[in-house]
Every structure is written in C-alpha cells, then in structure tokens.
Amino acid sequence: MSAPVRSDAELLAAHVVGDRSAFAELVERHSGRLWAVATRILHSRDEAADALQEALISAHQAAPRFRAEAAVSTWLHRIVVNACIDRIRHNQVRFTLPLFSDGPAEPRATQDQIEALPTRLAVHDALALLPDDQRLAVVLVDLEGYPVAEVAAIVNVAEGTVKSRCARGRARLAVLLGHLRETDSERVDT
Amino acid sequence: MTGPQPHPVELLAQLDADVLGPIAAARARRQLATDPRTAAARTAMAATRAELAAAPIPDLPLDVAARCAAALAELPPPSTPAPAAAAPRWRSRTAALLAAAAVLAGAVALGLGWLQRSDPPAVPGSPAQLALTRDTLASAVGDGLDRRDLGPLNDPQQLAACQRTAGLPAQPPLGGREVLLDGRPGVLLVLPTGVVGRFRLVVVVPECGTTQTNPALADVVAGR
C-alpha cells in the first residue's frame, strides 16, 4: 500500500534528475540534526538559521556533484558545518582577535562574566561562552561525534590543534557547567 | 617556565584529548598523583563529558523550516545554473523575511512535500471558498497555508475574540481561507503545533468571535 522508503542516496539521485519532491524529503529527514549542528556552533538563532538556509541551498545546487564518497547525511552535515565556519569567519568584526588562532589571549568569557554566572549553565549556553575555535571543536567531536581527523580536515588545522582545542574547551566547560567551581586559588586557566 | 602548576582539570583534559607528548604526559600524571584537587577534577571532567554526550538536540523552529523550504522552492533545478543576479537574494535578511512570508512553500515543502503534489495551487480569481469535507480536511494544509484571507476574521479583533472563544492559542494563524465544509460556510485556520510538518486545521463559523456559541466546525491535526 505505502510506497517504499527511498534511501538518502536514492532521494538525492531523484532530485538531480528532476524529482521536485525528493530534496524536500531529504531535507525533512535530516533538518533536525542539521539545525542542531548549526545552532550549537553558532549559538545565535539568526546566524544558525542563515547558515542552515545557505547550506541547504548549496546542497540543493551541488547535488549533481555528489560523488558518494561519503554518506549523504555526512555530506549534508559537512556543508552545514562549512557554512557555519564561513559565518564565523565573516563575523570577525565581533571579535578582538583573529579566529582559529591558538594564541594565549583568545577571546572568551571574562572572569567577571564567569563569576557573575549562576551556579551552572545549560550546555547550549555554556558552549556560547567558549571561544569559537574551542566551541567548534567540542561541538563537532563531543556532541556530533566527528573523528578528530575529520574535524582537522574541515577546519584546516592539525589534528593536535583540534585535540588541544577540545581539551581547553572541556576544561572550561567543566567550570561553566558547574561541575568544578573556580576560586581565586583554583583558577582554571584555559 | 616555573609558573604556577596547571589545574588538574587542565591536565586531565589534555591527557584525555591525547594532546601531551610522552614526557609532558608523564609529568602531568606525576602532578595528578599528588595534587589534592585531582579527585574533584576527575569527577568534574567525567561529568562534563557525560553531559556533553547527553546534550539535548534542539528542535528545528517552524519558522526556520519554513524560510529554508521557501528559499529552496525558489531555486531552479540543480542542473540549471541560477541567474547570477538571483544568487545573493537569500543572503539578505530582507529576502529571509520575504521567504518567511511565503510560509506556504516553507512549511509544506519541508514538512511532507505537499508542495510537490500535482494539484494546481490556488490562483487569484479562483473561488474564494474552497469546498471541503471533514474527510478531506486534513489534506487541505497546502490550500490553507497558501492564503491568508480569513474573510470576516481578517479583522484582528474578531480573530482574537474567535480564538478566545474557540479556545485556540492566541498566536496568528500560519494561513487560512474561507471554505465550505460539507456545504457549510466556514473559515479554515492553519495553526502551528510546534512540530515540523504537523499542523492543526480548525474550521470555525464565519461569525466566530461575535457569538459565544462554540464556533468550531472541525478541528484536526494533519501531517506527521
């Protein structure tokens, strides 16, 4: 009675040959997870919405160039991640230092901001207080399950850099999430 | 190089992420073995990793789904190069607002692909009242989203009164139109449910908001 469920690859192929419902079905299938990636990386709802829209348009038009070297879902996720990274880079005016550097004075929540926080934050809000490069690494590795090597390739940095960013981000999150209280004598300097 | 010792949570995070070389790792482990803060730091790191892994997945907002689908619906087929002048349209927030206004294409296409069905869309000049039955009401999502011509309920005060009387949420409908439900005049209101691709379709009498009698003729949820 009901039509067989088409795979992601079948939907994308159908889209390429003109099936106007196929891409909408593909997006419907993955949009929740894609939104999660965007909103976690960018934190800003508007920015995430713009990034998701850009990414879906990009995927829609780039579909004929999909070569099945990865799963369709992975391909879509990567397009969204790249759109988010582009937005971060384009928004550098918001920051005082270049993004994706590993210098000692990366932008981040100030100590005053930290101390003014409630006892603990939700994950989403705590992530927002990390420097962008650390947040990106933590989101992709710890929340989205990307291998470190893949994150390194996406961000175009060494794997060690991704690991370092994860380490510093996790240490900071331990405080922000309320699992470790900072005091002046026990300051986590990440 | 003789600064204060790093906090154990930093060392644990570095060891956990495999950042340190063998010598630095051995030094970190020696410090951890003697640092009285290590136990608390170890517990904190474990709790942090667990909380990150269990972080809830945020829901895709209906308006974001709608504007994305509206933007996609404007695109030419992927094999056809888009006109150069059209490319940046979706970048602007103004365009995004326009896309949101096209919530028909958005919510429907991203929801269940109703946009792609073969039925011709409503066009200007077609009869204002769409003939429906209770059995076909659930399939009228696209027709409802396609318009926002609520007849007498275009009056915001009457619409608000109607929503109160009918016990509907006070938020504006996503769309709606005048209908004939089983031959009886009514106004179809398409309301969000908070779930992408799922809509509440309510048909109320045209005088809804002007009387205290139950104005609802039908109330169904459509979509997934």
Interface residues (C-beta under 8 A of the other chain):
Chain A: H15 V16 G18 R20 S21 F23 A24 E25 V27 E28 S31 G32 R33 W35 A36 T39 R40 R45 D46 A48 A49 D50 L52 Q53 E54 L56 I57 H60 Q61 A62 A63 P64 V123 H124 V138 D142 L143 G160 K163 S164 C166 A167 R168 R170 A171 L173 A174 V175 L177 H179 L180 E186 R187 V188 D189 T190
Chain B: P6 H7 V9 E10 L12 A13 Q14 D16 A17 D18 V19 R37 A40 A41 T43 A44 M45 A47 T48 R49 E51 L52 A53 A55 P56 I57 P58 D59 L60 P61 V64 A65 R67 C68 A69 A71 L72 L75 P77 P78 S79 A82 W90 R91 R93 A96 A109 L110 G111 L112 G113 L115 Q116 V196 G197
